[in-house]
């Protein structure tokens, strides 16, 4: 492993040059201070490049983890020292204050660089040091001030903007102490703010999946307020349609679009709440099931001739079907795997499909072909495999909650 200490310049600047207990830096000339400020920016970019090269030159994960944690801890220490030194300034000096502001901002940026680029090597559930939290809140608060005006101009749905901004402001304005803030919390707020700053696609009142909605779903923004607002808007749009068939068709289309939207792995706004995808998927499933049941129970009035129709004689009782929200291809994959793992035991795989499938229906089809489902289970698309896997994972999580 390389022995270079790539933040030595910052270390000397914080502990010696700008340390009021060791150097009379208040006597520095303006050109000297400007030189320091310029060098801070240069050293910042050099460190990023050197760290990436250092990581690339290592072959063992344990070595990379040790290196990243070393620099992360060292930068937090320097940030604490710089913040403490600034508080010790004997008198107001705009140039010196500007130097400290540049230094603190630079150290915070380097910490963000490590946390974003090498997050897998850090313990993100550890508590954030108080000084680092103060600096982060101040930086986010300044950025939110500019972001607020921009979002209200860009997004017609003011309610969703209120939800997002109130969430971020509650973080930046909350008093220090008394609650645990982890690096994961800080990293999420920073990433959300950064993505909001570059949000460019225009919003459309008629579309439920606006650019902002897609971003929040991508980042697993599992705020209860957002989930409620999202479903309320969608329900309002669906309820504006005239008949049940149209409502069901539109709901299925929106559900399909929702399932195809990208989500960032391992990211969640509030780890204490359920995953946003699980919450919204459950809502879709329940609404689709309700509409399906309502359509089956709807009564058709007599038309024209008021004479009562003759009762029909049924040779056998109609089959009671269970609706499966998955498609036939996805259901077939699960049945095939269950047979091959001997979870479902029958004389043959065909017997498994022949026995179960006639009692199933889907939101897309009432009568299912057991032979067709069995055949398609051998040529399933990757998307169907992914949805089947995600469904089974949801079942696992639900069982764990029992």
C-alpha positions in Angstrom: 0.0 0.0 0.0 1.2 3.5 -0.8 2.4 5.5 2.2 1.7 9.0 0.8 -0.4 11.3 3.0 -2.2 13.2 0.3 -3.8 15.8 2.6 -0.5 16.9 4.2 -0.9 20.4 2.8 -4.4 20.8 4.4 -3.1 19.4 7.6 -0.3 22.0 7.9 -2.7 24.8 6.9 -5.2 23.9 9.6 -2.9 22.9 12.4 -0.1 25.5 11.8 -0.6 28.3 9.3 -4.2 29.2 10.2 -4.0 28.1 13.9 -4.2 31.3 16.0 -2.3 29.6 18.8 0.8 28.9 16.6 0.9 31.6 13.9 0.2 35.3 13.7 -1.7 34.9 10.5 -3.7 38.1 11.1 -0.7 40.0 9.8 -0.8 38.3 6.5 -1.1 40.6 3.4 -4.0 40.4 1.1 -2.0 38.9 -1.8 -0.7 36.2 0.6 -4.3 35.3 1.7 -5.5 35.2 -2.0 -2.6 32.9 -2.7 -3.7 30.6 0.0 -7.3 30.6 -1.2 -6.2 29.8 -4.8 -4.0 27.0 -3.5 -6.9 25.5 -1.5 -8.8 24.9 -4.8 -5.7 23.4 -6.5 -5.0 21.1 -3.6 -8.6 20.0 -3.5 -8.6 18.8 -7.1 -5.1 17.2 -6.7 -6.3 15.2 -3.7 -9.3 13.8 -5.6 -7.1 12.7 -8.4 -4.4 11.2 -6.1 -7.0 9.3 -4.1 -8.6 7.8 -7.1 -5.1 6.7 -8.4 -4.2 5.3 -5.0 -7.5 3.3 -4.8 -6.9 2.0 -8.4 -3.5 0.8 -7.4 -4.7 -1.4 -4.6 -5.8 -5.0 -5.2 -7.4 -6.0 -1.9 -10.8 -4.7 -0.7 -9.5 -4.6 2.8 -6.7 -2.2 1.8 -9.1 0.1 0.0 -11.5 0.1 2.9 -8.6 1.0 5.3 -7.4 3.8 3.0 -10.9 5.4 2.6 -11.7 5.2 6.3 -8.3 6.8 7.1 -8.8 9.8 4.9 -12.5 10.2 5.9 -11.6 10.3 9.6 -8.6 12.6 8.9 -10.8 15.1 7.0 -13.4 15.1 9.7 -10.7 15.9 12.3 -9.3 18.7 10.1 -12.9 20.1 9.6 -13.4 20.1 13.4 -10.0 21.9 13.9 -10.7 24.5 11.2 -14.1 25.2 12.7 -12.7 25.6 16.2 -9.9 27.9 14.9 -12.4 30.1 13.2 -14.3 30.5 16.5 -11.1 31.6 18.2 -10.5 34.6 15.9 -9.7 37.6 18.2 -11.3 40.1 15.9 -13.3 40.4 12.7 -11.3 40.2 9.6 -13.1 39.7 6.3 -10.1 38.3 4.5 -9.2 35.8 7.2 -12.9 34.8 7.5 -13.1 34.3 3.8 -10.0 32.0 4.0 -11.6 29.9 6.7 -14.9 29.8 4.7 -13.1 28.5 1.7 -11.1 26.0 3.7 -14.2 24.6 5.5 -16.2 24.5 2.3 -13.3 22.6 0.6 -13.0 20.0 3.4 -16.8 19.5 3.4 -16.6 19.0 -0.4 -13.8 16.4 0.0 -15.9 14.5 2.6 -18.9 14.5 0.2 -16.6 13.3 -2.6 -15.5 10.3 -0.5 -19.0 9.5 0.8 -20.5 9.5 -2.7 -17.7 7.9 -4.6 -16.6 5.3 -2.0 -19.7 4.9 0.2 -19.5 1.1 0.1 -16.3 1.3 2.2 -17.7 3.5 4.9 -19.9 2.7 7.9 -22.8 5.0 6.9 -24.8 4.2 10.0 -22.3 5.8 12.3 -23.2 9.1 14.0 -22.1 12.2 12.3 -19.7 14.4 14.3 -21.3 17.7 15.6 -19.0 20.0 13.6 -19.5 18.2 10.4 -23.3 18.3 10.9 -23.2 22.0 11.5 -21.2 22.7 8.4 -23.5 20.3 6.3 -26.7 22.0 7.6 -25.3 25.4 6.8 -24.3 24.4 3.3 -27.7 22.8 2.6 -29.6 25.7 4.0 -27.8 28.1 1.6 -28.5 25.8 -1.4 -32.2 25.4 -0.4 -32.6 29.2 -0.4 -31.8 29.2 -4.1 -33.5 26.0 -4.9 -36.9 27.0 -3.4 -37.6 29.7 -6.0 -36.5 27.5 -8.8 -38.7 24.6 -7.9 -41.9 26.6 -7.5 -41.3 28.0 -11.0 -40.6 24.6 -12.5 -43.2 22.4 -10.8 -46.9 23.3 -11.0 -47.8 20.9 -8.2 -47.0 23.1 -5.3 -48.0 20.5 -2.7 -45.3 18.1 -3.7 -42.7 20.9 -3.7 -43.9 21.8 -0.2 -43.4 18.1 0.9 -39.9 17.9 -0.4 -38.7 21.3 0.8 -40.3 20.9 4.3 -38.5 17.6 4.7 -35.1 19.2 3.9 -35.8 22.3 6.0 -36.8 20.2 9.0 -33.3 18.6 8.7 -31.4 21.9 8.4 -33.4 23.8 11.0 -33.5 21.1 13.7 -31.5 22.0 16.8 -28.3 20.1 17.5 -28.3 17.2 20.0 -31.0 14.9 21.2 -31.3 12.9 18.1 -29.1 10.6 16.0 -28.0 11.7 12.6 -26.0 9.2 10.6 -23.7 9.6 7.5 -26.5 7.8 5.6 -29.0 10.5 6.5 -26.6 13.3 5.5 -25.6 11.6 2.3 -29.3 11.1 1.3 -30.1 14.8 1.9 -27.1 15.9 -0.1 -27.9 13.6 -3.0 -31.6 14.7 -3.1 -30.6 18.4 -3.0 -28.1 17.9 -5.8 -30.6 16.0 -8.0 -33.2 18.7 -7.4 -30.7 21.4 -8.5 -30.3 19.8 -11.9 -34.0 18.9 -12.4 -34.7 20.3 -15.8 -37.7 18.5 -17.5 -40.8 20.6 -17.6 -43.7 19.3 -15.5 -47.1 18.6 -17.0 -50.4 18.8 -15.0 -51.9 16.0 -17.0 -49.1 13.5 -16.3 -48.8 11.7 -12.9 -45.3 10.6 -13.5 -43.6 14.1 -13.7 -39.9 14.5 -13.6 -40.0 15.3 -9.9 -42.1 12.2 -9.1 -39.7 10.0 -11.1 -36.8 11.4 -9.1 -38.4 10.8 -5.8 -39.4 7.2 -6.8 -35.8 6.7 -8.0 -34.4 7.8 -4.7 -36.9 5.8 -2.7 -38.3 8.9 -1.0 -40.6 6.9 1.3 -42.1 9.9 3.1 -45.7 9.1 4.2 -46.8 12.6 3.0 -45.4 11.9 -0.5 -47.0 8.5 -0.7 -50.3 9.9 0.3 -50.1 12.8 -2.1 -49.0 10.6 -5.0 -51.9 8.1 -4.5 -54.4 10.9 -4.0 -53.4 12.6 -7.3 -53.6 9.3 -9.1 -57.0 8.4 -7.5 -58.3 11.8 -8.5 -57.3 11.2 -12.1 -58.7 7.7 -12.3 -62.0 8.7 -10.6 -62.5 11.3 -13.2 -63.2 8.6 -15.8 -66.8 7.5 -16.5 -66.9 3.7 -16.4 -65.2 0.9 -14.4 -63.5 -0.6 -17.4 -61.8 2.6 -18.3 -60.7 3.1 -14.7 -59.2 -0.4 -14.5 -57.4 0.0 -17.9 -55.8 3.3 -16.8 -54.8 2.0 -13.4 -53.2 -1.0 -15.1 -51.3 1.2 -17.5 -50.0 3.4 -14.6 -49.1 0.3 -12.6 -47.1 -1.0 -15.6 -45.3 2.3 -16.0 -44.6 2.4 -12.3 -43.0 -1.1 -12.3 -40.8 -0.1 -15.2 -39.4 3.0 -13.5 -35.8 3.0 -12.3 -34.9 2.8 -8.7 -31.4 3.3 -7.1 -30.4 0.2 -5.2 -29.6 0.5 -1.5 -31.1 4.0 -1.1 -33.9 5.0 1.2 -35.1 8.2 2.8 -36.3 6.7 6.1 -35.0 3.2 6.9 -37.7 3.0 9.7 -40.5 3.0 7.1 -41.4 0.5 4.4 -39.9 0.8 1.0 -41.7 3.2 -1.3 -42.1 0.6 -4.0 -43.7 -1.8 -1.6 -46.2 0.8 -0.3 -47.2 2.1 -3.8 -47.3 -1.5 -5.3 -49.7 -2.6 -2.5 -51.9 0.4 -3.2 -52.1 -0.4 -6.9 -52.8 -4.1 -6.3 -55.6 -3.3 -3.8 -57.2 -0.7 -6.2 -57.1 -3.0 -9.2 -58.5 -5.9 -7.1 -61.3 -3.6 -5.9 -62.2 -2.5 -9.4 -62.2 -6.1 -10.6 -64.5 -7.2 -7.9 -66.8 -4.2 -8.4 -67.1 -5.0 -12.2 -68.0 -8.6 -11.4 -70.7 -7.6 -8.9 -72.2 -4.8 -11.1 -75.9 -5.3 -11.9 -77.2 -4.7 -15.5 -80.8 -3.4 -15.6 -83.4 -4.9 -17.9 -83.6 -3.3 -21.3 -86.9 -3.0 -23.3 -88.8 -6.2 -22.6 -89.8 -6.2 -18.9 -90.7 -9.9 -19.0 -88.5 -11.8 -16.6 -86.0 -14.1 -18.3 -86.2 -17.8 -17.9 -83.9 -19.1 -15.3 -80.8 -20.8 -16.7 -80.0 -24.3 -15.8 -76.3 -24.8 -15.1 -74.8 -28.2 -15.5 -72.1 -27.4 -13.0 -71.2 -24.7 -10.6 -69.0 -21.9 -12.0 -65.4 -22.1 -11.0 -64.3 -19.7 -8.2 -61.1 -17.9 -9.4 -58.4 -16.2 -7.4 -57.0 -13.1 -9.1 -53.2 -13.0 -9.3 -51.8 -9.5 -10.0 -48.8 -10.9 -11.8 -48.9 -11.6 -15.6 -49.2 -15.2 -16.9 -45.4 -15.2 -17.7 -44.5 -14.2 -14.2 -46.9 -16.6 -12.5 -45.6 -19.4 -14.8 -42.0 -18.8 -13.6 -43.0 -19.1 -10.0 -45.0 -22.3 -10.6 -42.2 -23.8 -12.6 -39.6 -23.1 -9.9 -42.0 -24.5 -7.3 -42.3 -27.7 -9.2 -38.6 -28.1 -9.9 -37.8 -27.5 -6.2 -40.5 -30.0 -5.2 -42.4 -27.3 -3.2 -45.5 -28.3 -5.3 -45.5 -32.1 -5.8 -47.5 -33.7 -8.6 -47.1 -36.5 -11.1 -45.6 -34.0 -13.6 -45.1 -30.3 -14.2 -48.0 -30.3 -16.6 -50.2 -31.7 -13.8 -49.1 -28.8 -11.5 -50.2 -26.2 -14.1 -53.3 -28.1 -15.1 -54.5 -28.3 -11.5 -53.7 -24.7 -10.4 -54.0 -22.4 -13.5 -57.8 -22.9 -14.2 -58.5 -21.4 -10.8 -56.5 -18.3 -11.5 -57.2 -15.1 -13.4 -55.1 -11.9 -13.9 -56.1 -8.3 -14.3 -55.4 -8.7 -18.0 -57.2 -12.0 -18.7 -60.0 -14.0 -17.1 -59.4 -17.4 -18.7 -55.8 -18.7 -18.6 -54.3 -21.5 -20.6 -52.4 -23.8 -18.4 -50.5 -25.3 -21.3 -49.6 -21.8 -22.7 -48.4 -20.7 -19.3 -46.2 -23.8 -18.8 -44.7 -23.3 -22.3 -43.9 -19.6 -21.7 -42.2 -20.3 -18.4 -39.3 -21.8 -20.4 -38.8 -18.6 -22.6 -39.4 -15.9 -20.0 -38.0 -12.4 -20.6 -35.6 -10.8 -18.2 -38.1 -8.2 -17.1 -40.6 -11.0 -16.1 -37.9 -12.7 -14.1 -37.0 -9.5 -12.3 -40.7 -8.9 -11.3 -41.1 -12.5 -10.1 -38.0 -12.2 -8.0 -39.1 -8.9 -6.5 -42.5 -10.3 -5.7 -41.0 -13.2 -3.8 -38.7 -10.8 -2.0 -41.7 -8.8 -0.9 -43.3 -12.0 0.4 -40.2 -12.8 2.4 -40.2 -9.4 3.9 -43.8 -9.7 4.8 -43.3 -13.1 6.5 -40.5 -11.6 8.5 -42.9 -9.0 9.9 -45.2 -11.7 11.3 
